[in-house]
Amino acid sequence: MSTTSVIYADHSASTPPHPEVIRTLTEVTQRIYANPSSIHEWGGQADQLVQRARAVIAEALRVKHSEVLFTSGATESNNLAVFGVVRAMQSQGKPVHVIVSKIEHASVYACYEQLEREGVEVTYLPVNASGLVEPEQLKLALKPHTALVSIMHVNNETGSIQPLKELGALIKAESRALFHVDGVQGLGKLPVELASWKVDLYSLSGHKIRAPKGVGLLIHRGQFPLKPLMYGGSQEKGLRPGTMNVPSIVALAKGVRLATEGQEAAYGQLRQLHDQLVDYLQTQPQLIINSPLEEAFGAPHIINISFVGMKPEVVVHAMEKRGVILSTQSACSSKLDKPSRVLTAMTKDNARAASGLRISLAPDMTLEQVELIAKALAETVNELKGLIR
């Protein structure tokens, strides 16, 4: 099948690099190959590019230059945020309690599971049927020794948008806890307001915003200590040792700038595509829409559906034969043969959770493509529904 005839609707798993990002990555790779930690002039030139990239990102996210830490991606950023805070608190001999929502990405959720195995007190916050953390539940969970709360901006499977401004204000009013937000699925689609959300730690990944794979960042706002995950160098204030990936860092800065500058226009286009696709899906009685449909609660680029009774991987392959690429759970969990943890938390329905499918859109897609996705889904449902027992 020619890639030109394929409709790629798995943008929440990874995005095609922007042409300007590719040009930047190629030019810097070819021209600037010295180590930015070296003291000679070529090393200084490389370091200047890193610092310029840091400044571009700081301006786009309205944070301080010194608060931008470069990593290999959001998985590393999330691990550094969670383990960095907890290890720092433990080293001071303080009791530690942490809170995480039940629908976090695996790169956050698994950190808390590991902490629990180590004996740390962990509270797992439930969500309502729209996938939202309710402030009352968070308030009940907070304790005098709560050190960290992790709640994502936009859920990667369903698109649920958390009320971060309300939750952040509550955390700061009721506790001394730090607030960590996985922002991977929000940047470029929704406004990002770290100051008004009262966020202390914010994670991003390049390949979700049309920048390269293998590069990301952690915004570390404030003076609180973090313990590094790795040792061996003084890069990134000693928190992320190792030779810096200059071409990818510069390309990431380009991606962040393009995403933030184009956010408002992207939202309008995505909302139109989203609403059109929802209209089509609602004509299919075999399909259940799991994503919240209220604009305030659901992101415009993700629609999660269940074809109850049918294995989602069967649907994915049937759709691929019809020229449409979509996914089951998040890409990090899609090969696990078990129901979606996110859908289980939201729906309390194992059948729906075991049959979830995710369609994730891009602003440069067209209404014609959305119609073709809907047509392919209708054909697939008609083909497979007789196999359900």
N, C-alpha and C positions, 0 to 999 in steps of 0.2 A: 504493500500500500504506500503510495507516495505521501510524504509528509505534508505536501501542499494541499492534499485533499482531506487531511485529518483535522478535526476540530478538537483542540486541546482545552479541556475544561478541568484541569488539575493544577490550577495556579497556586493553590494553597500549599501544595507539596513543593513546587519549585516553579520559578518563572524564567522565561527566556531573557537573557541579558539584553539590556537596552543598547542600541547601536553606539550611542555616545560612550557608554560604559566599556564596550568592547574596544573602541578606539583608544580610550584612555588606558585601559589595561595593556593593550598591545604596545602603545608608545612608551609607557613607563618601563615595561618589561625589556624593551629593546635598548632604551637609553640609560636607565638608572638601575644599575645592578650592584652597586657598592653597598656594603653593610652600613646601615644608618647609625650604628654604634661606633663605627670607626672614627678616628680623630682627624684623618686627612680630609682634604677638600672634597673629594668625591663622596666620602661618607657624610660630610656636612650637607652636601646637596641632597642626598637621599633623606637625611633627617629633616631638612627643610620641607620636603614634600610631605613627609608624615605629619609634621606640625601644621602645615597648611591644611591638610585633610582634616586634622583634628579641629581646627578652627572653623572650617566649613560646616562640619557636623554640629559643633557647639552652637553656631549661629542658627542652623536649621531647627535644632531642638530646644533652643533658648536655654542653654546651660553654659557653665563655665568651661573654658578650654581644658582646664586641669581635671575636669570630671569625666572626660571621654577616655575609656580604656579599650584598646583594640584586642580582639580575641579571634579564635578560629570559627566562631559562629555562636548561635544562641544556646546551643547545648552547653558549651563551655561557659558562656556568660551566666547561664542559670545556675550551673554547678558552683561557679565562683561566688555568685551572690548568696546562695543558700549555705554552702559549707563555709564560705569565707566569714559570714556573720557568726554562725554557730561556733566555729572553731575559735574565733576571737573571743567570744563570750566565755567559752569553756576555759580558755587559757587564763582568764581572770578569776576562775573559780566560782563563777556565778551560776545559779540554777537557770536552766534554759527550757522555755516552752515555745513551741512554734505552731503556726496555723497555716493550712493550705486548703484551697478549695478542692473538691472531689473531681473537678473537670479540668485540672491543669494538664498541660502537655507533659508527656512522659519525662522530658528532660528536667522538669521541676518536680513532678509527683514522685518519681523514683528516688530523688534526693531525700525527700521526706520519709519515704519508706526505709531507706538506708539509715537515716538518723534514728528512726524508731527502733530498728534492729540493734542500734548501738546504745539504746536506753534513753534517748531523748524523748521528752514528753511532746507528743504530736496530736493536734486536733485537726480532723478532716471535716471541712465545712460542707454541709449539704447545699444543694441548689434547688430552686423551684422548677416548675414545669417548663419555664422559658430558659432555663440554664443560668439563672441569675443568683448570685449570693444575696441573701436578704440581710439588710443592716442589723436587724434584731438578732439574727443568728450569729453574726460576727460579734456583736456587743456581748452576747452571752459567753462567747468563747474566749474573749480577752481576759488575761490574768495579770497580776502585778509583775510576774516574771516573764511575760511574753516578750520574746526577743525579735521575732520576725513574722510577718504575714505575707504570703505569696498569693496574689490573685491576678490573673491575666487580664489583658485589655479585651481581646476578642478571641473567642474559642475557635480553635483550629478545625474542629469537626462540624460545629453547628452554626458558627458565626454569632453566638450570643455575646452581646456587649455588656460588660460589667459597669455598674454605676460607680466608677472609680472616684469621682469627686466626693460623693457622699461617704463611700467606704474609707477613703483616705482621711477625711475630716474626723470620722468616728475613731479611727485608729489613733490619731494624734490627740484627740480629746480624752480618750479613755485609757490610754496606755503610753508606754515609752517605747513601743515596738517600732522597728523599721518596716517600711512598706516596699515590697518588691513586686514589680509588674513585668511580666513577659509581654513585650509589645510587638512580637513578630508579625501577627496578623492584622494589626491596626494601622501601622504607618503607611501612608500613601492612600489609604481608603477613608480614614476618619481623622479628625483633628487630634493632635497630641498635646496635652497641657500638663506637663510634669509638675510645674509649680502649683497649679490649682488642685491637682490630684494629691499633692503632698507626697510624691513618690521619692524614695531614697535610692532605689536601684531599679534600672530599666534595661531590658535586654532586647537586642535586635540581631537579625541575621541577614547577610547580604543577599542570598539567593532568593529570598521572598519578596524583594523589592527591585528585581531586575538588575542586581549587582552580582558579583561572582560568588560561587560556592567557596567554602573554606575561609570565610572572613565574616566577622561580626563585631559587636561592641557591647560593652556594659557601661551604662551611665552610673557613676558612683557619686551621688550628690551628698555633700557634707564631709565632715571630718572623722566620722566613725571608722574604726579599724576593720580591715578584712585580713584574713589569713590566706596566703596563696595556696593554690592547688599543687603547684609545681615549684621547683627550686633550680637555680643555676644561672641566674643573671639578674640585672637590675632594671631591665626594660619594664615599662609601664608601672613605674613606682615600685618595682619588685614584685608586683602582683601577677605578672604574666611574662616570665622569662623566656628568652629565645629570640633568634634573629627575626626581625619584623618583616612581614610580607608587604613590602612597599607598594608594588603594583596593585595588589588587591585592596590595600588600605585606601589608596588614592581612588581606585574605581568605586569602592564602597562610598566614599564621600560624594562622588558624582551621583551615585544611586540615591543616597539619602536626600541630596539637594533636589534632584528631579522629582522624587516621590513627594516631598513636602510642597514644592512649588506647584505640582500638578494635582494635589489632593482634592481640591474643590471640584475641578472639572471631572476628575476620575469618579468622584462620588456620584455626580449627576448621571454620568453615562452608565455606571454600574447599577444604580438604582433603577434605571429604565430597563436594563437587561434583566435584572432580578425580578422585577414586577411582572414583566412579560412572561418569563419562564414559570413563575408561580401560577400565573393564570392558566398556562398550558397544563401544569402538573395537577392542578385542582380538577381537571376534567378526567383524570385517571383514578377511578375508585380503588384500584389495587395499591396505589401509592399513598403513603402517609408522609406528610411534611413534618419533620422534627424541628426544623429551625424556627425561631420566633419570627412571626411575620410583621409585628409592629415595628415601624421604622426606628423607634428609639431603642429597641431591644435587640435588633438583628442587623448585622453588617450586610452591606449590599452585594458582597462578592461570594458569599457561601450559602448554599442551600443543601440541607441534609434531608434525605428521604429514606423511607424503609419500604421495601417490597417484601412484606411479611411472608415467611414460609420458604423464601428462596435464598440460597447462599449468595452473599453479595459478590463473591469473586466470579460466580457464574454470570451475573449481570454485567460485571465489568468487562469480561471477555466477549460477551455477546454484543455489548455496545462498541467495543473496539473493532469488531468485525464490520460494524456499520459506520466506522470512521469517527467515533467519538471516544475521547480519552477522559475518563473520570476515575474516582477512587472509592475505596471503602472507608476505613478509618484514616487517621493521620498516616502519612507515609512511614513514620517511625514505628507504627504499630500494625500496619496493614497486613503483614505476613503472620500475625499471631492468630491462631484459630480459636478465638474466643470472642464473646460479645464485647461491644464497645463499652469501656468503663464510663465514658462521657454520657452516652445514651442511657445506660443503666441508671446513672445518677439522676438524669432528667426525667425519664419516662417511667422508671420502676417496672419496665416491661421487657423481659428477657427476649421475647420474640422480636420486638422492634430493635432492640440493641444488637441482636445477632444478624440483622439484615440491613444495616445502615449503608447508605451510599452518599458520597459527597460530590457535589458539582461546585466547582469554584471558578469564577469568571474573571476576566480581565477587561479593563476599560476600552481596549482597542478591538474587542469583539463586536459583532454586529447583531442586529435583531434577526437577520436571516439565519445566522449561525444558531441563535437561540431556538428558532423555529425548527431547525434541523436536529438539534439535540432533543427537543420534545418529540419530534416525529420518530427518531431512533428509539427513544424510550417507549413510546406507544407500541412500536413494532416488537420490541424486546419483551414487553409485558405480555403482549398477545401470544408471542411464541412460547413463553415459559410458563404462563399461568396454569396450563393444563398439567404441568409436572408437579404442582403443589399438592401435597396430600393432606 
